[in-house]
């Protein structure tokens, strides 16, 4: 299942994984979220309801990873870095080139749409 992530007019095709958390997220689409900045490497948004979790420690976050932190914090990563945190994977931007520029500094409005 694929979705589109749109930030500042730029569209990123994203693969949703085949797991209960990604399925529950898909059921909430379409969404338009005001995502906040954190640590110069991610945008996050607290969802109004919890999603199923199956967290693991990825050691390395990749640019374009779409993850769930805890049971309700949607995180879109725009930099690659090492981490000691645990996340439930939701999906991945297929070609994240330009993602950091599209997300910009500070809060940003991001759309999550199912591909037709």
N, CA, C and O atoms as CSV, one atom per row, in Angstrom:
chain,resi,resn,atom,element,x,y,z
A,1,UNK,N,N,0.850,-1.175,0.000
A,1,UNK,CA,C,0.000,0.000,0.000
A,1,UNK,C,C,0.895,1.236,0.000
A,1,UNK,O,O,1.856,1.326,0.764
A,2,UNK,N,N,0.564,2.176,-0.863
A,2,UNK,CA,C,1.355,3.394,-0.957
A,2,UNK,C,C,0.531,4.610,-0.570
A,2,UNK,O,O,-0.693,4.628,-0.700
A,3,UNK,N,N,1.228,5.608,-0.100
A,3,UNK,CA,C,0.598,6.878,0.193
A,3,UNK,C,C,1.474,7.992,-0.336
A,3,UNK,O,O,2.625,7.775,-0.716
A,4,UNK,N,N,0.912,9.184,-0.353
A,4,UNK,CA,C,1.658,10.372,-0.725
A,4,UNK,C,C,1.798,11.238,0.512
A,4,UNK,O,O,0.838,11.462,1.248
A,5,UNK,N,N,3.013,11.719,0.725
A,5,UNK,CA,C,3.265,12.718,1.755
A,5,UNK,C,C,3.559,14.010,1.008
A,5,UNK,O,O,4.452,14.057,0.162
A,6,UNK,N,N,2.802,15.061,1.324
A,6,UNK,CA,C,2.958,16.334,0.631
A,6,UNK,C,C,3.342,17.396,1.651
A,6,UNK,O,O,2.633,17.618,2.632
A,7,UNK,N,N,4.491,18.059,1.404
A,7,UNK,CA,C,4.974,19.133,2.268
A,7,UNK,C,C,5.425,20.290,1.387
A,7,UNK,O,O,6.256,20.112,0.496
A,8,UNK,N,N,4.880,21.469,1.636
A,8,UNK,CA,C,5.228,22.669,0.867
A,8,UNK,C,C,5.130,22.441,-0.636
A,8,UNK,O,O,5.981,22.903,-1.397
A,9,UNK,N,N,4.096,21.731,-1.061
A,9,UNK,CA,C,3.846,21.518,-2.476
A,9,UNK,C,C,4.666,20.422,-3.123
A,9,UNK,O,O,4.519,20.171,-4.319
A,10,UNK,N,N,5.529,19.763,-2.361
A,10,UNK,CA,C,6.365,18.687,-2.897
A,10,UNK,C,C,5.783,17.347,-2.437
A,10,UNK,O,O,5.498,17.156,-1.255
A,11,UNK,N,N,5.610,16.425,-3.385
A,11,UNK,CA,C,5.001,15.125,-3.100
A,11,UNK,C,C,6.067,14.038,-3.022
A,11,UNK,O,O,6.953,13.953,-3.873
A,12,UNK,N,N,5.966,13.214,-1.993
A,12,UNK,CA,C,6.882,12.093,-1.792
A,12,UNK,C,C,6.063,10.810,-1.731
A,12,UNK,O,O,5.206,10.648,-0.862
A,13,UNK,N,N,6.335,9.905,-2.658
A,13,UNK,CA,C,5.664,8.599,-2.667
A,13,UNK,C,C,6.253,7.766,-1.520
A,13,UNK,O,O,7.470,7.684,-1.351
A,14,UNK,N,N,5.370,7.162,-0.753
A,14,UNK,CA,C,5.775,6.464,0.464
A,14,UNK,C,C,5.134,5.085,0.511
A,14,UNK,O,O,3.937,4.933,0.268
A,15,UNK,N,N,5.945,4.090,0.824
A,15,UNK,CA,C,5.448,2.726,0.984
A,15,UNK,C,C,5.032,2.524,2.435
A,15,UNK,O,O,5.828,2.737,3.349
A,16,UNK,N,N,3.787,2.113,2.643
A,16,UNK,CA,C,3.347,1.717,3.978
A,16,UNK,C,C,3.671,0.245,4.170
A,16,UNK,O,O,3.468,-0.567,3.266
A,17,UNK,N,N,4.173,-0.095,5.341
A,17,UNK,CA,C,4.501,-1.481,5.624
A,17,UNK,C,C,3.238,-2.295,5.899
A,17,UNK,O,O,2.166,-1.742,6.143
A,18,UNK,N,N,3.384,-3.593,5.857
A,18,UNK,CA,C,2.281,-4.516,6.107
A,18,UNK,C,C,2.345,-4.949,7.570
A,18,UNK,O,O,2.854,-6.023,7.891
A,19,UNK,N,N,1.822,-4.096,8.451
A,19,UNK,CA,C,1.762,-4.432,9.869
A,19,UNK,C,C,0.532,-3.758,10.484
A,19,UNK,O,O,-0.034,-2.852,9.872
A,20,UNK,N,N,0.109,-4.175,11.672
A,20,UNK,CA,C,-1.112,-3.625,12.272
A,20,UNK,C,C,-1.057,-2.112,12.503
A,20,UNK,O,O,-2.072,-1.434,12.345
A,21,UNK,N,N,0.094,-1.578,12.871
A,21,UNK,CA,C,0.206,-0.135,13.102
A,21,UNK,C,C,0.004,0.638,11.806
A,21,UNK,O,O,-0.729,1.628,11.781
A,22,UNK,N,N,0.648,0.195,10.728
A,22,UNK,CA,C,0.505,0.867,9.435
A,22,UNK,C,C,-0.930,0.766,8.930
A,22,UNK,O,O,-1.450,1.716,8.345
A,23,UNK,N,N,-1.569,-0.373,9.151
A,23,UNK,CA,C,-2.970,-0.545,8.741
A,23,UNK,C,C,-3.872,0.414,9.510
A,23,UNK,O,O,-4.757,1.035,8.921
A,24,UNK,N,N,-3.661,0.541,10.812
A,24,UNK,CA,C,-4.463,1.457,11.624
A,24,UNK,C,C,-4.222,2.906,11.201
A,24,UNK,O,O,-5.154,3.710,11.190
A,25,UNK,N,N,-2.981,3.242,10.853
A,25,UNK,CA,C,-2.676,4.586,10.362
A,25,UNK,C,C,-3.383,4.824,9.031
A,25,UNK,O,O,-3.978,5.882,8.825
A,26,UNK,N,N,-3.320,3.853,8.132
A,26,UNK,CA,C,-3.953,3.965,6.816
A,26,UNK,C,C,-5.447,4.250,6.957
A,26,UNK,O,O,-6.009,5.026,6.184
A,27,UNK,N,N,-6.081,3.629,7.931
A,27,UNK,CA,C,-7.515,3.810,8.134
A,27,UNK,C,C,-7.874,5.237,8.549
A,27,UNK,O,O,-9.031,5.638,8.429
A,28,UNK,N,N,-6.899,6.009,9.036
A,28,UNK,CA,C,-7.144,7.394,9.440
A,28,UNK,C,C,-6.973,8.382,8.282
A,28,UNK,O,O,-7.320,9.556,8.418
A,29,UNK,N,N,-6.447,7.921,7.154
A,29,UNK,CA,C,-6.159,8.814,6.030
A,29,UNK,C,C,-7.437,9.190,5.294
A,29,UNK,O,O,-8.379,8.397,5.271
A,30,UNK,N,N,-7.499,10.379,4.690
A,30,UNK,CA,C,-6.431,11.369,4.564
A,30,UNK,C,C,-6.288,12.208,5.837
A,30,UNK,O,O,-7.250,12.404,6.580
A,31,UNK,N,N,-5.070,12.697,6.070
A,31,UNK,CA,C,-4.780,13.561,7.209
A,31,UNK,C,C,-3.989,14.779,6.747
A,31,UNK,O,O,-3.138,14.682,5.863
A,32,UNK,N,N,-4.276,15.908,7.346
A,32,UNK,CA,C,-3.461,17.109,7.189
A,32,UNK,C,C,-3.037,17.505,8.591
A,32,UNK,O,O,-3.873,17.850,9.425
A,33,UNK,N,N,-1.726,17.455,8.851
A,33,UNK,CA,C,-1.196,17.631,10.201
A,33,UNK,C,C,-0.204,18.778,10.261
A,33,UNK,O,O,0.576,18.986,9.332
A,34,UNK,N,N,-0.235,19.518,11.355
A,34,UNK,CA,C,0.791,20.516,11.622
A,34,UNK,C,C,1.865,19.824,12.464
A,34,UNK,O,O,1.715,19.654,13.674
A,35,UNK,N,N,2.947,19.432,11.794
A,35,UNK,CA,C,3.997,18.658,12.459
A,35,UNK,C,C,5.058,19.592,13.033
A,35,UNK,O,O,5.454,20.567,12.395
A,36,UNK,N,N,5.509,19.283,14.237
A,36,UNK,CA,C,6.502,20.087,14.942
A,36,UNK,C,C,7.907,19.559,14.698
A,36,UNK,O,O,8.098,18.385,14.381
A,37,UNK,N,N,8.880,20.439,14.850
A,37,UNK,CA,C,10.303,20.134,14.657
A,37,UNK,C,C,10.895,19.570,15.949
A,37,UNK,O,O,10.514,19.975,17.047
A,38,UNK,N,N,11.832,18.627,15.801
A,38,UNK,CA,C,12.570,18.119,16.954
A,38,UNK,C,C,13.967,17.695,16.522
A,38,UNK,O,O,14.123,16.934,15.568
A,39,UNK,N,N,14.971,18.185,17.222
A,39,UNK,CA,C,16.367,17.736,17.104
A,39,UNK,C,C,17.020,17.958,15.742
A,39,UNK,O,O,18.095,17.413,15.493
A,40,UNK,N,N,16.415,18.732,14.865
A,40,UNK,CA,C,17.023,18.972,13.557
A,40,UNK,C,C,17.065,17.738,12.674
A,40,UNK,O,O,17.845,17.678,11.724
A,41,UNK,N,N,16.211,16.731,12.989
A,41,UNK,CA,C,16.218,15.515,12.163
A,41,UNK,C,C,14.836,14.891,11.981
A,41,UNK,O,O,14.702,13.893,11.273
A,42,UNK,N,N,13.809,15.460,12.607
A,42,UNK,CA,C,12.487,14.842,12.519
A,42,UNK,C,C,11.375,15.862,12.687
A,42,UNK,O,O,11.557,16.928,13.275
A,43,UNK,N,N,10.210,15.495,12.149
A,43,UNK,CA,C,8.957,16.211,12.394
A,43,UNK,C,C,8.037,15.218,13.090
A,43,UNK,O,O,8.038,14.032,12.761
A,44,UNK,N,N,7.248,15.700,14.057
A,44,UNK,CA,C,6.387,14.787,14.802
A,44,UNK,C,C,5.012,15.400,15.031
A,44,UNK,O,O,4.825,16.615,14.973
A,45,UNK,N,N,4.060,14.514,15.293
A,45,UNK,CA,C,2.688,14.928,15.590
A,45,UNK,C,C,2.059,13.861,16.483
A,45,UNK,O,O,2.163,12.667,16.205
A,46,UNK,N,N,1.399,14.308,17.566
A,46,UNK,CA,C,0.698,13.365,18.438
A,46,UNK,C,C,-0.705,13.115,17.887
A,46,UNK,O,O,-1.539,14.018,17.840
A,47,UNK,N,N,-0.944,11.883,17.476
A,47,UNK,CA,C,-2.235,11.485,16.928
A,47,UNK,C,C,-3.296,11.475,18.027
A,47,UNK,O,O,-2.965,11.259,19.193
A,48,UNK,N,N,-4.570,11.705,17.678
A,48,UNK,CA,C,-5.619,11.739,18.702
A,48,UNK,C,C,-5.944,10.374,19.305
A,48,UNK,O,O,-6.537,10.298,20.381
A,49,UNK,N,N,-5.562,9.301,18.622
A,49,UNK,CA,C,-5.799,7.971,19.184
A,49,UNK,C,C,-4.566,7.094,19.005
A,49,UNK,O,O,-3.774,7.282,18.081
A,50,UNK,N,N,-4.426,6.148,19.901
A,50,UNK,CA,C,-3.275,5.244,19.867
A,50,UNK,C,C,-3.383,4.266,18.709
A,50,UNK,O,O,-4.479,3.914,18.272
A,51,UNK,N,N,-2.228,3.834,18.220
A,51,UNK,CA,C,-2.131,2.802,17.195
A,51,UNK,C,C,-1.498,1.561,17.824
A,51,UNK,O,O,-0.838,1.666,18.858
A,52,UNK,N,N,-1.687,0.388,17.215
A,52,UNK,CA,C,-1.000,-0.816,17.709
A,52,UNK,C,C,0.520,-0.615,17.642
A,52,UNK,O,O,1.022,0.071,16.752
A,53,UNK,N,N,1.228,-1.204,18.570
A,53,UNK,CA,C,2.683,-1.033,18.581
A,53,UNK,C,C,3.401,-2.376,18.562
A,53,UNK,O,O,2.895,-3.389,19.047
A,54,UNK,N,N,4.584,-2.345,17.992
A,54,UNK,CA,C,5.519,-3.470,18.007
A,54,UNK,C,C,6.912,-2.861,17.884
A,54,UNK,O,O,7.587,-3.035,16.869
A,55,UNK,N,N,7.343,-2.138,18.938
A,55,UNK,CA,C,8.565,-1.348,18.825
A,55,UNK,C,C,9.836,-2.189,18.797
A,55,UNK,O,O,9.912,-3.273,19.374
A,56,UNK,N,N,10.822,-1.646,18.106
A,56,UNK,CA,C,12.160,-2.230,18.089
A,56,UNK,C,C,13.155,-1.080,18.028
A,56,UNK,O,O,12.788,0.055,17.722
A,57,UNK,N,N,14.396,-1.376,18.315
A,57,UNK,CA,C,15.448,-0.360,18.273
A,57,UNK,C,C,16.197,-0.507,16.952
A,57,UNK,O,O,16.950,-1.465,16.779
A,58,UNK,N,N,16.005,0.426,16.014
A,58,UNK,CA,C,16.609,0.274,14.690
A,58,UNK,C,C,18.105,0.564,14.634
A,58,UNK,O,O,18.735,0.265,13.620
A,59,UNK,N,N,18.692,1.128,15.667
A,59,UNK,CA,C,20.092,1.547,15.716
A,59,UNK,C,C,20.373,2.700,14.762
A,59,UNK,O,O,20.984,3.692,15.160
A,60,UNK,N,N,19.935,2.586,13.501
A,60,UNK,CA,C,20.165,3.639,12.512
A,60,UNK,C,C,18.821,4.053,11.914
A,60,UNK,O,O,18.117,3.239,11.317
A,61,UNK,N,N,18.479,5.320,12.083
A,61,UNK,CA,C,17.306,5.901,11.422
A,61,UNK,C,C,17.751,6.345,10.037
A,61,UNK,O,O,18.826,6.925,9.883
A,62,UNK,N,N,16.930,6.077,9.033
A,62,UNK,CA,C,17.240,6.492,7.665
A,62,UNK,C,C,16.345,7.667,7.271
A,62,UNK,O,O,15.188,7.748,7.683
A,63,UNK,N,N,16.895,8.567,6.474
A,63,UNK,CA,C,16.096,9.649,5.920
A,63,UNK,C,C,14.881,9.052,5.216
A,63,UNK,O,O,15.017,8.159,4.380
A,64,UNK,N,N,13.696,9.548,5.555
A,64,UNK,CA,C,12.472,9.057,4.935
A,64,UNK,C,C,11.728,8.020,5.744
A,64,UNK,O,O,10.644,7.597,5.343
A,65,UNK,N,N,12.278,7.591,6.880
A,65,UNK,CA,C,11.558,6.637,7.726
A,65,UNK,C,C,10.322,7.306,8.330
A,65,UNK,O,O,10.388,8.433,8.821
A,66,UNK,N,N,9.203,6.596,8.286
A,66,UNK,CA,C,7.964,7.020,8.927
A,66,UNK,C,C,7.726,6.034,10.063
A,66,UNK,O,O,7.530,4.842,9.829
A,67,UNK,N,N,7.744,6.539,11.300
A,67,UNK,CA,C,7.714,5.669,12.472
A,67,UNK,C,C,6.670,6.149,13.471
A,67,UNK,O,O,6.158,7.266,13.392
A,68,UNK,N,N,6.380,5.267,14.404
A,68,UNK,CA,C,5.521,5.582,15.532
A,68,UNK,C,C,6.375,5.488,16.792
A,68,UNK,O,O,7.000,4.461,17.058
A,69,UNK,N,N,6.392,6.582,17.568
A,69,UNK,CA,C,7.089,6.590,18.851
A,69,UNK,C,C,6.023,6.458,19.929
A,69,UNK,O,O,5.055,7.219,19.944
A,70,UNK,N,N,6.196,5.501,20.824
A,70,UNK,CA,C,5.130,5.203,21.771
A,70,UNK,C,C,3.957,4.639,20.986
A,70,UNK,O,O,4.147,3.895,20.025
A,71,UNK,N,N,2.751,4.993,21.395
A,71,UNK,CA,C,1.576,4.470,20.685
A,71,UNK,C,C,0.835,5.531,19.883
A,71,UNK,O,O,-0.122,5.220,19.173
A,72,UNK,N,N,1.282,6.806,19.995
A,72,UNK,CA,C,0.496,7.860,19.348
A,72,UNK,C,C,1.307,8.995,18.734
A,72,UNK,O,O,0.728,9.988,18.293
A,73,UNK,N,N,2.615,8.875,18.695
A,73,UNK,CA,C,3.445,9.955,18.152
A,73,UNK,C,C,3.978,9.564,16.772
A,73,UNK,O,O,4.870,8.724,16.650
A,74,UNK,N,N,3.413,10.191,15.735
A,74,UNK,CA,C,3.836,9.965,14.358
A,74,UNK,C,C,5.114,10.756,14.107
A,74,UNK,O,O,5.169,11.952,14.390
A,75,UNK,N,N,6.145,10.093,13.574
A,75,UNK,CA,C,7.435,10.746,13.344
A,75,UNK,C,C,7.875,10.510,11.906
A,75,UNK,O,O,7.894,9.378,11.423
A,76,UNK,N,N,8.231,11.608,11.229
A,76,UNK,CA,C,8.786,11.553,9.882
A,76,UNK,C,C,10.220,12.068,9.966
A,76,UNK,O,O,10.452,13.234,10.283
A,77,UNK,N,N,11.176,11.193,9.680
A,77,UNK,CA,C,12.592,11.546,9.798
A,77,UNK,C,C,13.116,12.082,8.473
A,77,UNK,O,O,12.847,11.521,7.410
A,78,UNK,N,N,13.876,13.186,8.553
A,78,UNK,CA,C,14.447,13.764,7.338
A,78,UNK,C,C,15.973,13.790,7.357
A,78,UNK,O,O,16.594,14.425,6.505
A,79,UNK,N,N,16.567,13.116,8.305
A,79,UNK,CA,C,18.025,12.938,8.371
A,79,UNK,C,C,18.319,11.503,8.797
A,79,UNK,O,O,17.493,10.857,9.442
A,80,UNK,N,N,19.500,11.010,8.433
A,80,UNK,CA,C,19.976,9.697,8.868
A,80,UNK,C,C,20.852,9.891,10.098
A,80,UNK,O,O,21.721,10.763,10.111
A,81,UNK,N,N,20.629,9.079,11.135
A,81,UNK,CA,C,21.414,9.201,12.364
A,81,UNK,C,C,21.245,7.940,13.202
A,81,UNK,O,O,20.341,7.140,12.959
A,82,UNK,N,N,22.114,7.770,14.181
A,82,UNK,CA,C,22.022,6.642,15.112
A,82,UNK,C,C,21.042,6.990,16.227
A,82,UNK,O,O,20.899,8.153,16.603
A,83,UNK,N,N,20.373,5.969,16.749
A,83,UNK,CA,C,19.412,6.203,17.827
A,83,UNK,C,C,19.438,5.050,18.825
A,83,UNK,O,O,19.799,3.922,18.489
A,84,UNK,N,N,19.049,5.359,20.053
A,84,UNK,CA,C,18.881,4.318,21.064
A,84,UNK,C,C,17.402,4.149,21.409
A,84,UNK,O,O,17.051,3.345,22.272
A,85,UNK,N,N,16.534,4.911,20.732
A,85,UNK,CA,C,15.095,4.836,20.986
A,85,UNK,C,C,14.455,3.678,20.232
A,85,UNK,O,O,15.025,3.126,19.290
A,86,UNK,N,N,13.251,3.331,20.679
A,86,UNK,CA,C,12.498,2.233,20.057
A,86,UNK,C,C,11.292,2.819,19.315
A,86,UNK,O,O,10.619,3.720,19.815
A,87,UNK,N,N,11.037,2.297,18.131
A,87,UNK,CA,C,9.947,2.776,17.280
A,87,UNK,C,C,9.203,1.596,16.669
A,87,UNK,O,O,9.747,0.500,16.532
A,88,UNK,N,N,7.953,1.841,16.305
A,88,UNK,CA,C,7.186,0.907,15.486
A,88,UNK,C,C,7.235,1.436,14.056
A,88,UNK,O,O,6.791,2.558,13.811
A,89,UNK,N,N,7.759,0.665,13.106
A,89,UNK,CA,C,7.858,1.154,11.728
A,89,UNK,C,C,6.489,1.206,11.054
A,89,UNK,O,O,5.684,0.283,11.180
A,90,UNK,N,N,6.239,2.303,10.335
A,90,UNK,CA,C,4.995,2.463,9.584
A,90,UNK,C,C,5.231,2.420,8.079
A,90,UNK,O,O,4.408,1.896,7.328
A,91,UNK,N,N,6.359,2.974,7.644
A,91,UNK,CA,C,6.627,3.028,6.214
A,91,UNK,C,C,7.915,3.767,5.924
A,91,UNK,O,O,8.689,4.093,6.824
A,92,UNK,N,N,8.126,4.027,4.623
A,92,UNK,CA,C,9.370,4.676,4.207
A,92,UNK,C,C,9.138,5.434,2.914
A,92,UNK,O,O,8.525,4.915,1.980
A,93,UNK,N,N,9.629,6.664,2.864
A,93,UNK,CA,C,9.609,7.465,1.641
A,93,UNK,C,C,10.518,6.785,0.633
A,93,UNK,O,O,11.677,6.499,0.933
A,94,UNK,N,N,9.998,6.522,-0.571
A,94,UNK,CA,C,10.761,5.763,-1.569
A,94,UNK,C,C,11.987,6.519,-2.068
A,94,UNK,O,O,13.051,5.923,-2.236
A,95,UNK,N,N,11.856,7.821,-2.307
A,95,UNK,CA,C,12.983,8.643,-2.751
A,95,UNK,C,C,12.986,9.909,-1.906
A,95,UNK,O,O,12.314,10.882,-2.248
A,96,UNK,N,N,13.744,9.908,-0.792
A,96,UNK,CA,C,13.686,11.028,0.139
A,96,UNK,C,C,14.529,12.246,-0.251
A,96,UNK,O,O,14.647,13.185,0.537
A,97,UNK,N,N,15.117,12.247,-1.452
A,97,UNK,CA,C,15.892,13.415,-1.886
A,97,UNK,C,C,14.988,14.644,-1.855
A,97,UNK,O,O,13.908,14.637,-2.446
A,98,UNK,N,N,15.420,15.681,-1.177
A,98,UNK,CA,C,14.654,16.916,-1.081
A,98,UNK,C,C,13.666,16.955,0.070
A,98,UNK,O,O,12.988,17.963,0.266
A,99,UNK,N,N,13.572,15.871,0.839
A,99,UNK,CA,C,12.617,15.827,1.947
A,99,UNK,C,C,12.933,16.884,3.008
A,99,UNK,O,O,12.033,17.594,3.456
A,100,UNK,N,N,14.189,16.996,3.408
A,100,UNK,CA,C,14.570,17.977,4.432
A,100,UNK,C,C,14.228,19.394,3.978
A,100,UNK,O,O,13.724,20.194,4.766
A,101,UNK,N,N,14.500,19.705,2.711
A,101,UNK,CA,C,14.210,21.038,2.197
A,101,UNK,C,C,12.704,21.298,2.177
A,101,UNK,O,O,12.260,22.393,2.520
A,102,UNK,N,N,11.920,20.302,1.778
A,102,UNK,CA,C,10.465,20.474,1.719
A,102,UNK,C,C,9.870,20.664,3.114
A,102,UNK,O,O,8.932,21.442,3.286
A,103,UNK,N,N,10.406,19.964,4.103
A,103,UNK,CA,C,9.891,20.078,5.466
A,103,UNK,C,C,10.326,21.376,6.128
A,103,UNK,O,O,9.613,21.900,6.984
A,104,UNK,N,N,11.495,21.906,5.740
A,104,UNK,CA,C,11.950,23.196,6.233
A,104,UNK,C,C,12.246,23.212,7.717
A,104,UNK,O,O,12.374,22.172,8.363
A,105,UNK,N,N,12.353,24.442,8.246
A,105,UNK,CA,C,12.633,24.658,9.666
A,105,UNK,C,C,11.329,24.898,10.410
A,105,UNK,O,O,10.392,25.472,9.855
A,106,UNK,N,N,11.264,24.466,11.649
A,106,UNK,CA,C,10.078,24.711,12.459
A,106,UNK,C,C,8.910,23.823,12.073
A,106,UNK,O,O,9.078,22.797,11.414
A,107,UNK,N,N,7.720,24.238,12.496
A,107,UNK,CA,C,6.511,23.467,12.207
A,107,UNK,C,C,6.159,23.563,10.731
A,107,UNK,O,O,6.469,24.553,10.068
A,108,UNK,N,N,5.507,22.517,10.225
A,108,UNK,CA,C,5.138,22.464,8.813
A,108,UNK,C,C,3.829,21.684,8.676
A,108,UNK,O,O,3.585,20.720,9.403
A,109,UNK,N,N,3.000,22.117,7.738
A,109,UNK,CA,C,1.775,21.382,7.434
A,109,UNK,C,C,2.107,20.275,6.449
A,109,UNK,O,O,2.679,20.522,5.387
A,110,UNK,N,N,1.742,19.051,6.810
A,110,UNK,CA,C,2.047,17.879,5.986
A,110,UNK,C,C,0.747,17.121,5.731
A,110,UNK,O,O,-0.036,16.875,6.648
A,111,UNK,N,N,0.535,16.758,4.464
A,111,UNK,CA,C,-0.624,15.952,4.092
A,111,UNK,C,C,-0.191,14.507,3.896
A,111,UNK,O,O,0.878,14.231,3.351
A,112,UNK,N,N,-1.034,13.593,4.348
A,112,UNK,CA,C,-0.846,12.158,4.152
A,112,UNK,C,C,-2.079,11.659,3.407
A,112,UNK,O,O,-3.184,11.675,3.947
A,113,UNK,N,N,-1.888,11.215,2.163
A,113,UNK,CA,C,-2.994,10.809,1.298
A,113,UNK,C,C,-2.739,9.425,0.742
A,113,UNK,O,O,-1.607,9.100,0.383
A,114,UNK,N,N,-3.779,8.601,0.665
A,114,UNK,CA,C,-3.648,7.305,0.006
A,114,UNK,C,C,-3.489,7.518,-1.484
A,114,UNK,O,O,-4.137,8.390,-2.063
A,115,UNK,N,N,-2.631,6.724,-2.110
A,115,UNK,CA,C,-2.504,6.780,-3.562
A,115,UNK,C,C,-3.717,6.115,-4.183
A,115,UNK,O,O,-4.188,5.079,-3.715
A,116,UNK,N,N,-4.200,6.717,-5.223
A,116,UNK,CA,C,-5.368,6.173,-5.953
A,116,UNK,C,C,-4.942,4.989,-6.779
A,116,UNK,O,O,-5.767,4.387,-7.467
